[in-house]
Amino acid sequence: MSSNAILQLKHRLRLLSIANLIQWGIALLMILQDRSAEAVFLGLSQERLIIFLAICLALSVFGLLLFASMRKSAALLQKIDYEINQHYIGYLAGVAIYGVLLWFGFIVLQSLYPIYFAKIWFVLMFGALTGLESWLSLISLPESYKKSQDQWSKNDRKYQPLIGYSLIVIAGGVGFLLRYYGGFVDEADHFAVGKLVAQGWILYRDIFSHHPPLPYYWIAGVIRIFGANIGIVRFSLVILWVIVFSVTAHFTKRYLVFGVLAVTWAGTSCFYLANLLNYHPFAGIFLVSGTAMILYLDERELRSWLYFAWLGLMLMLSVLSDMMMAWPVAMLGICFLVILFSQKAISRRQAVMDLTVTAAAGLGVLLLFVIPMLFNHSLAAAFDDTIIFNAEIYSKYSGRTVNQLPVIWNQMLHGLDIIVFIKNGVFKLWNVLDQLSAGNWNMDYWIMGGIAFRLSVIFMVIRLLLAKKPIQALTIYAIAAATNGIGFHSAPFVIFSLLMMAILVSEGGDLWPHHSPKTFAISTAIYQLAVRFVWIIVIVTLCINVYAYLIERRQTIYFEVAFSDSIAYAQNLRRWECGNSNTKYLVYPLNPWAYFFLDRQPASKYMFMTPWVAEVGQQELITAIQAEPYVVVYLRDDSSIWGYPTKEYLSDFLAVLQKEYVPVEPNIWVSPALYAQCSGN
């Protein structure tokens, strides 16, 4: 290494150190300054004026260094010395440590002085300062960095499967521990109906439901094999996403991506009720698998027919989990066709064969549901309940219409409502346990939660556009717009955005090919480090908060805490059957867990009576109970559903109970024959 090169290196390090001292001096002044100080010049207080001048000085130092680097960039690139080559790991480690200190310093500044969110000039100056530091820290290291990346890539490819699968297994263990955490009425309906299906009842024909079929059949299948054990059935969902993530990682060779996704999903999912067997987590799990399969379809390696069979399976299962997934699946289908037939590496004939395998796999799964419905005469009822009823009846109450194009377009125009979320956001960057304890949906408005979810999608779209992949970028953005929302309905969007985060963390910003010019090598190096660093911080912050929250409330993950009230509730109702095992039950307006723990049959095909169900089923219900001799009815007439009082929308049914049934306890009615039997005992 020449003396001139050593001198240049010393000058660089000296200037960088001076600028860092100036920057941290600014931070110290900000911490010590008095907020109420009066303005002395240009509307700035004396303290803020000093800060502003200090920033200008630091930027001037960087500007001079930048000017010198630009003039002699070719010479600097040629004078990469042997010692830096040998010690690049230590150098990068130092940059990383400094970056961590810088990040936490910025967190402190923001938490102490939230007023600076309104001072956009400060954010821009600070960001420019940080960006210049990163650029100048790496301007001398393009070849060293590239060599380190090449070596890292070799080790990365070697150990990625082990790391990725290990993370998925660890995430599965977390899912097992959280199998009793939380509860929701939709899942209770799936359990109650699934248990009846396992006993031979026919879904949609014998039992009304306007939910998609897959969750019911999944629960019924697990119950048939392992029995009606809630822990086993819930853990089966964890086993499902462990298998789906593992198989998709194998096909796409993105082991680390799905490992990171699994770890973040295992903890975060419970805040969106996605650790429960609702239809949303089923749909989201299959959706992210199909998305990844299509996103990496255009890679050079030849895909096997199993790749396309798995893709068709995932897309169809997503729709069978949630009918509204037809919109994002259709978008994925269009993207799939464009990518498949635009690849130069395969022939048109091969593309047609791949498309045929994908379509055949999807159609095969669909037929597994349709053919049994043809034989048990429930297909027409399934169409009426899941399509017609939702389109014509339920949509009037939920406001969710079949045609989602206007909603999707509006979401795309408004950037996934990111401005609204930032405006309403809870800007706590580290400890949000107190915010989460107030309610699950606060995750939506946390900067590392819902705001970061939306930003990850936007950033991924930009990444794909820079990589000259506009079709993939548009598809990702449209899918996010189609699934975006608040609360448990947004579970598919949450897991979708976590996939985007996992990709950004695992793959950084490798947008340019390896034979790019040296100037692009410098930009790529900086981009990769910056992207990975930012999103690693986001994911680590998210996971630490979520897991800390769960550990703090670990007493809530036990069976007794989650279900003791429902069991006691069912036992109280069972008292009124007086030993008559032929007794049937109705629990209204909405408590399906009672049917599961009662282990008895419902007296009607309508196991719940919400306003939208009462609109089509109340008269049929009355006819059904008048034909049943032994019935116990629980009707809480002082309740309401979505603002609709039960005593009003179920007035006809309540009139029948008052006329023909015997009240035995508050809200409990029994049929005359059963009451006579109980009186006799």
Salt bridges, closest charged atoms under 4 A:
ASP150 OD2 - LYS146 NZ 3.47
GLU187 OE1 - ARG234 NH2 2.73
ASP189 OD2 - HIS211 ND1 3.96
ASP206 OD1 - ARG205 NE 3.09
ASP298 OD2 - LYS469 NZ 3.79
GLU299 OE2 - ARG254 NH2 2.43
GLU299 OE1 - ARG303 NH2 3.21
GLU301 OE1 - ARG303 NH1 3.57
ASP434 OD2 - LYS428 NZ 3.22
GLU507 OE2 - ARG254 NE 2.73
GLU507 OE1 - ARG463 NH2 3.49
GLU552 OE2 - ARG553 NH1 2.65
GLU577 OE2 - ARG574 NE 3.36
GLU577 OE2 - ARG600 NH2 2.86
ASP599 OD1 - LYS195 NZ 3.18
GLU615 OE2 - LYS396 NZ 2.71
GLU628 OE2 - LYS584 NZ 3.10
ASP638 OD1 - ARG636 NE 3.05
GLU665 OE2 - ARG575 NH2 2.20
